[in-house]
């Protein structure tokens, strides 16, 4: 749904001026979990839930950000941007302004009005959606020419260094580069990427377990540290490796005595998950959709047993999904310890899938899940105007299609 007209009207009421409207989507990762920060491979798709941003330039160096969802407003000075202790949602758009300025761009002051559709806390990257829509809006009103891959990297820097979350590049990249009816195979080290067709009769069914266990954030950071420790230990015999994506399964088995049991399992997940991403990409490319069921099942099993980031609610949701008609594959998606599963479902059975999975999960857990039936969607865009952002900059062109 195009929300530009209503946002334009609300922005005019609040700021008494005309706005540029930008939109950036959330994402779901089809396969390739916890591989991005190991310089590995991922296969996300943009989804039809977006953060919408209305923006207009100011004559001073102030930036005002307003959240329609929260009813909160924050004003800061572009010459003295610092992370906030309260209203921490505002750190995401303020962090983008900081990253753009740090990169040598001279921003105009700005009024920004946000309306978010991406479900919060569901692992569908509402943070990347607000970051990319902010970056697009600020670049547009400041007349900056920033191509999409550069914008994604600046958004990642904002989240890493301003917000303080050690995310990889996947979320911001797919929000910038997503295409309708396509998944994106991304090498998180080289940023080479390839668009892959999702068959028209396949629906992305995202099942929200409605739980988010508190240990999620701390365990995410712990997994990153374990992967880095495994690399340091393996580098004693494999001095050229930079990350776990450089280690083969054979090398891991040959040198497993260097690693504790838990470090070995963490490394095994990352290495085998990278293999599964390539196999899944080949299945999409060749139309061998039947192969996806086992690949997604193996991914979920590896995340549960080796990486240990699943939970009973996610496991149950996958188990219920696999009993349904039209199911092509199911697994947890996102960081883990709650959140969502991603299910590939034959479109003819999608509504039946939603009804039956919801009923079975509610009966077992006493929770009513949100189930979103989606298609892969278009990435970030300026609505109703000529964007100053390159739609497909030269750096992106050079790396597209080389995987």
TADAQUI-V138418 format. One line per field, one symbol per residue. ss: DSSP state (a for helix, b for strand, c for the rest). phi: phi as a letter, one per 30 degrees, with the letter a starting at -180 (. if undefined). psi: psi as a letter, one per 40 degrees, with the letter a starting at -180 (. if undefined). Layout:
ss = ???
phi = ???
psi = ???
//
This chain:
ss = cccaaaaaaaaaaaaccccbbbbbbbbbbbbccccaaaccbbbbbbbbbbbbbbbbbbcccbbbbbbccccbbbbbbccccccccccccaaaaaaaaaaaaaccccccbbbbbbbbcccccccccaaaaaaaaaaaaaaaaccccccaaaaaaaaaaaaaaaaccccccaaaaaaaaccccbbbbbbcccccbbbbbccccbbbbbbbbbbbcccaaaaaaaaaaaaaaaaaaacccccccccaaaccaaaaaacaaaccaaaaaaaaaaaaaaaaaaaaaaaaaaccaaaaaaaaaaaaaaaaaccccccaaaaaaaaaacccccbbbbbbbccccbbbbbbbbbaaaaaaaaaaaaaaaaaaaccccbbbbbccccccbbbccccccccccaaaaaabccc
phi = .dcedddeddddddchadcdcbbbddbbcdajcicddciccbbcbdbdcbccbcbbdcdcccbcbbcddcibbbcbcddadbdcdchdedddddddeddddddjccddeacbbcbccdedicicidddddddddeddddddchccbddddddddddddddccdjcdddceddddddcebdibcbdbddcdidbbdbdcedcccdcccddibbdddedddedddedddddddeddddcbdcdcadddcdddddddcdddcdedddddddddddddddddddeddddcidddddedddddddddddcdchbdaeddddddddddccdidclbadbjdjhkibccbcbdedcdddeedddeddddddciccddbccbcdcdddacciaddddddaddddddcdicd
psi = hhedddddddddddefiiihhihhiaiihdighfddeffaiigiiiifhihhhhiiiieafihhhhhddefiihhihdefhiiidifededdddddddddddeehhiiiihhhhhhehhieefefdddddddddddddddeefighiddddddddddddddddfhgiaedddddddeiihfiihhhhedeeiihhhhhidehihhhhheeihidedddddddddddddddddddedegeeidideehiddddddfdeeiidddddddddddddddddddddddddeegddeddddddddddddddddfeaiddddddddddeeiieheiiiiiadafabiihhhhhddedddddddddddddddeeihihhhhiihiiaiihhfihiehhdgidddddehee.
//
